[in-house]
């Protein structure tokens, strides 16, 4: 492990420190600042020539600032002759712009992948991409981790029987994710089926297993404005669920999301620390779980050229 160096940008230094503690190494010394005109400066304060370097920097809000900081750090370490540079991006911004869903729009997720590669990254370590095919946007190896085992383990400790559980997909696009959670937690599956009924009006129906008197778990990869997932929670509550829990990997929580979640008919909102939770976005209902050990173990395995996929045995039936 002597050749392993872990550094952090300013996006989530607490997570990087937890990863360093898990690995039993000090966090690398780097000075990052801003010039008076806003330009980002970076200086590595220790020798990294020939080292295996990992840079922890989620591209969370402010997305453009954190992305540019990551690119500058990558260039800095490349020019300092690091042997291999891995960009550890717990949350990958711009992931929702992954296709041309209408004319004359960019595929920004591919552009960002190109920028990260061109800046000097030799590989990427990320978690719960909005669309798994984004891995193919990179021309370098990508290790894609999932926070589901951490979130499911937390919910399992609550001791609900499988007969009481209903796992709810908030939309059709999240069915595969909901099925994976169902394989671990047990219970039945229900789906919020949204249909456009003219103009901007949407009609939604709850299909699948009955939720009356059940404990419902609603999962998504991220909570951004929270309008979709709280709408699903309200529908499940109206259908008779006795308790509702929300789970997501990335708590972006922009706009009025904290207020919507606090007012929603849910017992608890469980997210992870891929994105730091600022005090102004924190509410009593939110529980934050750490993925530092997951990321730290992946870093150790990448450094030792060991399998990362063996960390996460997939439940039977999960494609």
HELIX and SHEET records of a PDB file:
HELIX    1   1 UNK A   13  UNK A   23  1                                  11    
HELIX    2   2 UNK A   63  UNK A   79  1                                  17    
HELIX    3   3 UNK A  108  UNK A  119  1                                  12    
HELIX    4   4 UNK A  132  UNK A  137  5                                   6    
HELIX    5   5 UNK A  148  UNK A  156  1                                   9    
HELIX    6   6 UNK A  162  UNK A  164  5                                   3    
HELIX    7   7 UNK A  172  UNK A  174  5                                   3    
HELIX    8   8 UNK A  175  UNK A  185  1                                  11    
HELIX    9   9 UNK A  227  UNK A  238  1                                  12    
HELIX   10  10 UNK A  257  UNK A  263  1                                   7    
HELIX   11  11 UNK A  279  UNK A  281  5                                   3    
HELIX   12  12 UNK A  292  UNK A  303  1                                  12    
HELIX   13  13 UNK A  309  UNK A  311  5                                   3    
SHEET    1   A 5 UNK A   4  UNK A   8  0                                        
SHEET    2   A 5 UNK A  52  UNK A  56  1                                        
SHEET    3   A 5 UNK A  84  UNK A  89  1                                        
SHEET    4   A 5 UNK A 123  UNK A 127  1                                        
SHEET    5   A 5 UNK A 141  UNK A 145  1                                        
SHEET    1   B 2 UNK A  30  UNK A  34  0                                        
SHEET    2   B 2 UNK A  40  UNK A  44 -1                                        
SHEET    1   C 7 UNK A 202  UNK A 208  0                                        
SHEET    2   C 7 UNK A 188  UNK A 196 -1                                        
SHEET    3   C 7 UNK A 165  UNK A 169  1                                        
SHEET    4   C 7 UNK A 215  UNK A 223  1                                        
SHEET    5   C 7 UNK A 243  UNK A 251  1                                        
SHEET    6   C 7 UNK A 268  UNK A 272  1                                        
SHEET    7   C 7 UNK A 286  UNK A 289  1                                        
END                                                                             
